Structure formats: C-alpha cells, structure tokens
Amino acid sequence: MKYQLIGIRNQDHAKKLFNKIKQLPNKEHIHLNEEELEIEVEDIACYENLQRLLSYEKVGLKSREFHEHEHHHSQEHSHDHSHDVDFTSGSQAARNMMIVFGINIVFSLLEAIFGFIFNSASILADAVHDFGDALSIGLAWFFQKISLKGSDSTFSYGYKRYSLLGALITSVVLMIGSAVMIIHSGEKLLNPEPVNYRGMLLLGIFAIAANGVSAWIISKGSSQNESILSLHLLEDVLGWVGVLVVSVVLHFTDWYFLDPLLSIGIALFILYKTFPEFMKVVRLFLQAVPDNIDSKKLREEIQNIDNINGLSHFHLWSLDGEAHMMSMTISTASDSVQTHEKIKNEVRHILLESDIAHSNIEIVYDPYNILI
C-alpha cells in the first residue's frame, strides 16, 4: 500500500530519515519515492518497523488515497495550509522574489518622491502600500531561508517561527503607514488642493506596467508564497487603475477632493486586508489552538480510544500556521507495552487527520483509576 510521509521538517531532516529507512530490515519490501515523499510497503513486518522509526522521528503516514482526496478537498475550499513540502523550487522562488523586491523597492521610492512633487495623496498612499509589498517580499525571502534551517542547541524546534516574525513586522509597517496616510489625507479632504493630474496619469501608466511585470514574474512560480504574492501584486495593479481613473477625471474637472478620498480608500483597504492577518500571526505567537482544529472534538475522539482512562496536559499549538504540535498525558489501567504502543498509534492516526504530525504522548500506568 502507498503512503504519504507527513511532517518532514526540512531537507536535512528528509535526508537523514531516508537514510534510516534504507537501513531497515527487509528493506527490499519498502519502495521510497524521495521526490514525492511517498513510500510503498509490501510486508506487515516492514510496516511495523517503519512505524516505529517514524514515531521516533515524529513523522506520520497517510494512505495515498486519503491524502489525495483531502488535498483536492482543501484546494476547493481553502488555501490556508499545504501538506506537501517542496524542497526543490526554493532557489528559483528566491530569484523571482529578489527581482520583484528590486522592482517594488525602487518604484515605491519613486512614488514617494513624485507623490510630493505632484501633491497627490493617493500616490503617497500607494507608495506606502508598495513599500509594504516590497518589505513583504524581502522579508518573505529572507525569513523563509532562515525558517528552512533545522533544529539546533539554541532553537530545539527549528527556525520555522521566523516566517511569522516577517509577517508580523510587515503587517505592523503596513498598518502604521495606512494610519498616517488616513490622517494626512483627512486634512487634505477638508481643504482640497490642486494636484498635477498629468503627472498622476503618466505615473499611473508606469505603475500599472511595473506592478504587472512583478505579478507576471511571481505568477510563474509554483510555491504557496509566490501564489499569495501574485494575488497581492494584482491588487496593486487595481489600485493604480483607480489612480489612473481619478487623474482622467481631474483632467476634465476640478474635483480635487477625489485624490485624498482615493488615498483614504486605499489606506482603509490595506487595513481591512492586513488587520485579520496581523491577528492570525499574533494568535500563533501566543500559541493559540490553530483555527482549523476543533480541540474539544479532538479530545473526545482520543478519549474514546480503548484502554484510555483519562487525559491531562492536553496542549495543542502551531509553530507557523502549518506545522502543528501536540502533547498530552494518557492514563491507562493496562501495563502491557503492546497496549501502550497500540494506544499511541491510534492517537497518532487521529492527530494526522488534523495535520498534526509532531506529537509527544506520555502514558501513565494507573491500575486503580485514581487519576481520572
């Protein structure tokens, strides 16, 4: 039967795990596809040995049929997480991100300069937005590289939470910048000033081209980061279409209030999109239960496993929104090692259905049920 390996943390972890799998007894009955993280086991004894190894390495197995059904289901309904680990596209993704970072950082500085020259609040608002985009791309690249590092004596869980740090910094910068632009544009809305609409028109055309090229470069990638950034850059294009429309209207009218009004609209849109993401990151930093997991239902499922008398120290959190962690203490009246292993395997199976591959399960022998 074919299985998907779930919970491999990084490329180094994968290499070490694959080497250990190849050293298992009767390894000729185990067929490993390292690129797809798939494994096929033909012998029950080999499967048991493999399960012991994977339990030790905190890696799970899902049947390939279940994994494909779940992955297809998640693509139809949500893009919050992915089960697959892509170890091969990092260098190309990094190149794409750095090119787009260069385009955005240079262009955001030009926007700020010309926004002051043209006296346009909407261009200044877009400058803040595009600078936030450039910061997002740069931090995504930098912290993603760091987050791929394995665990060491300083960071025992690895560096995955560095990706959260990048998201937190970016969201704070965007929200502060948006608040400043709302205050600045509010003053101009009360006292509208003439703007250089011809300059706005030319800069708008150039901005649509620059953001369009950036979105096209990022859209060529296949990683989740690139997909999200591509959508974000397309939003930028639409924002600049708004600037272009306002500049055309100002060419025929003196409705100068439209410029600060558009600026406020862009800033409010940024806040609307950024604040929920900021709160998600804060929840992850505070080690809240992941949004996509019902901890009460999960606890009940585990409690219903045979030979489990009670649960305590039931803790569930996420490293980065994708890699979820679990620890618990189980009491049982059985002193059989085989029963203890059976309990752990059944618990791990339930946890894998909720994408929890890394778990620490402690079993306490309680023959008189005094721990319930």
N, C-alpha and C positions, 0 to 999 in steps of 0.2 A: 504493500500500500504506500502511496505517496503522501508526504507530509511537507508542510511549510515550517521552516525554522523561524520562530518569533522571539524577539528580544535581544538579538545580537546588537551590541552597543556601538561598535566601530570596526574599522578594517583590521586593526591589530587583534581585537577580540575574535573576529571571524577566522583569521589565520591560525591562531592558537587552538581554537575549537576544532577547526577542520583537521588539524594535525592529530589531535587527540582521538577524533572519530576514526581516522585511518589506522590508529593503533589498537582499536577494539578487537576482541577475539571474534573469529569468523567474519572478518571484515569483507570477505568476498560476497556476503549476503546483503551488504549495505552499499547502495549506489548514491553518491553525493553529487549534486549539481551546485557547484560553488557560486556560479554567476547568478542563478535564480534563487539561491538559498533554499533549495529543495532537497529532500532526502527520501529514498525508497528503501524499505526494509522488507526482506523476504522471509525472515525467520523470527519466531517469537522470542527465542533466547537473545538474539541480537537486539530486538526491540527493547527488552528489559534492561540490557546493558546500556543501550543508548539512552534510555530514560534516566538511569542512574547518573550518567555523565551529564546530561542536560540539566537535571535537577541541581547538580553540584555547580554547574556554570550559570544557573539562573536563566536558562533558555527554554522556551516551550515548543511544543509540537502541535500543529493544527493539521487536520486532514486537508489535503489539497482541494477537495471538492467543497468543503465548508469554507475554506479561505477564499476561493474564487467567488462563491456565492456572496459572501459577506463583503468582499472588496467591491463587487459590482453594485451591491445594495448601497454601500457607503458613497460610491461615486454618484448615484442617482439622487441621494438625499443630503449629503454633507461632504465638505472638503476640510473638515477640522483636523483630521489626522490620517496617517497612512501607515499600513502595516509593513510595507516594504522598505528596505534600506538600500539606497543607491550609493555604491562605493566608487563608481567609475566615472560619473559625469561631473565630479567636483571641479576639475581644472578648467573645463570648458565653461561651466557656470560661473566660476570666478572671473574668467576673462570677460565674459559678457557683462557681469556686474561692474567690473572696473571700467569698461568702456562707457557704459551708461552712467556710472558715477562721475566720470570726467565730463561728459556732456552736460549733466544736470548741475554740477557744482559751478562750472564756468557760466552756464546760462543763467543760473539763479543770481550770480553776482552782477551779470549784465542787466538782468531785470531790475535789481535794486537800484543800480546807477540810473538807468533810463526811467524808472518809476519816479525818481526825484526830479530828473530833468523835465519829464513830461507832466509832472504834478498829478500823477494818476494813482489814486489809492488802490484801484483794482489791480494794477500791475504790481504794486508793492505787496498786496495780499498774495498774489500768485508767486512773487519772489520768495515769500515766507514758505508757501506751500512747496515750491520746487526745491528750496533749500532743505526742507524736511524730507522730501523724497531722496535727495542726494545723500543726506545723512543716513536715511533708512537703508539705502543700497550699500553705502560704505560700511556701516555697522553690521549689516546682514552678512556681507562678505567677511569682514574681519572676525566677528564673533562666531560665525559658522566654522571658520578654520580652527578657531580655538576649541569650539564645542566638540569637535571630532576627536580630540585627544582622549586617550584612555585614562583610567584612574591611576592615582599615584599616592604617595605617602601624605600629600597635602590635601588633595581632593579625592576622597575614597570613592565617591560616586561618579567621578569623571568631571568633565567641564561643560556638560550639556546646558546648565543654567546660565552660561554666558550668553546664549542666544536670547534668553529672557531679559538680560541686562541691556542688550542692544535695543530690544523692543521698548523697554521702559524709558530709556534715555530719549529715543526718537519720539515717543508719544508725548513726553513732557515738553520737549522742544516745540513740537507742533502746537500743543495746547497753549503754551505761553505766547508763542508768536501769533496765534489766532486771536487771543485775548487783546494783545497790544494793537493789532490791526482793527479790531472792532472799536476800541476806544478812539484810535486815530481817525477812523472813517466816520464815527459818530459825530465828531466835531465838524468834519467836512460836510456831512449830510445836513447839519443845521446851517452851515454857511458855505454853500457850494462855490467852488472856484473853477475858472476856465481850465481846461486840460488840453494838451496837444493831441487831438484825436488822430491827426495824420501819423504822428509817431506811434500812437497806440495801434493803429491799423497795420503799419509795417512790422512792428514788433510782434503783433498777434500772428501774422502770417509766418514769421520766422519761428515763433514759439511752437506753433502747430507742427511745423516741419521737424523741429528739434525733438519735441516730445514724441512725434510719430515715429521717427527713426529709433529713438530709445525703446519705445514699445515693441517695435518690429524686431530689434536685436534680442530683447529679453524673451519675446514670444517664441523664438527658435529653440529655446531650451526646453527641457522636459521635467526639471525638478519642480517641487511644490513652491519653493521660494520664487523661482522665476515666473511661475504662473500667476502668483499673487501680485508680484511687482508689475507684471504686464497689465493686469487689470487696473492697478493703481495709476500707471502711466497713461492708460487710455482715459481715465477720469481727468487727468491733467489736460489732455487734448480737448475734452469737452469744456473744461473751464476756460481755456483760451478761445474757444469758439464763442463763448459768452462775451469775452473782452472784444473780440472782433466785431460782434453784432453791435455792442454799445458804441464802438468807435464809428461805425457806419451811421448809427442813429444820430450821434453828435455832429456828424458831418452836415446833417440837414436841419438840426435843431440846436437849441441852447439848453437842453435838459442835462445840465452838468451834475445834477443830483444822482443821475444813473450810475456814475462812476463810483462814488462811495457806497451807493446801495449795492452794487455788484460786489464790491470789496467785502461788505458785511455778509452778503450771501455766501461768498466763497469761504470766508472765515467760519461762519456757522456750519457750513457743510463739512469743513475739516474737523471741527469739534464734534459734530454728530457722528462722524466715522471713527474718530480717534478715541473718544472717551470710553466707549464699550470695550475697545481693545486694551486700553490702559487698565480698566478694571479687571479684565481677564488676567493680565500679567500680574497685577497686584495680588489677586486671589492665588495664583500659582506660587508667588513668592511667600505668601502666608501659609502655604501648604494646605489649601482647602481641598476638599474632595473634588476630583475632576467633574465638570458639568455633565459629561455624557455617561456617568456611572451612578446608579441608584444604590448607595451603600446599604440602605435598610434592606432592600430586596436581596442584595448580595449576601448579607449576613444571614438572612433567613435560609437561603439556599445552602450555605455551608453548614448551618446549624442542623439541617435535616439529613445530613450525611450519617450513615450508620456508624455507631460506636462513638459519636461525638456527644459528650455530655454538656459541655459549656464552652463559651468563647470569652476571651478577655484580651485587653490591649489590642483592639481591632483598629488598626491605623491604615489609612489609605491616602496617598498623596501623589503628586506628579512632579517629575524633575523639570520638564519643559513643555508640558501640554501634550506630549506624545508618549514619552516613556513613563508609565505609571508604576508605582511601587506599593507594596503591601506587606504588612507584618501583623502577626496575630499569635495568641497563645491558645491552644486547644487542650481541654481536659478530657480524658477517656478512662473507662474502667478496665480497658484491656492493657495487658503488659506484653502483648505479642509484638515483636519487631515487625513482622509481616503486616499486622493490622495497622501499625503506625505508618508504614510505608504506603499502604493502600489508602489510608485517610489523606495523607499528603498528596498522593497522585490525584485523588478525586477533587481535592481542594484546588490544586493547580489547574485541573481541567476546567473547573468553573471560572477561575480567575482569567484564564486565557480567553474565554468567551467575552470578557470585558476588556481585553487587550492589556491585561496585567501579566507581564512575563516575569518580572522580578519580584519574588515574594520570600519572606522569611517566616517559616512556620515552626513554632515550638510546641511540642506535645508533652503534657504533664500527666503522669500516671496517677489516677485518682480512684482507687478501688471502692471507696466508700461514698463517693459522690458528695464530698464535703465542699467542693469548690464551685458548685453551681450557684 
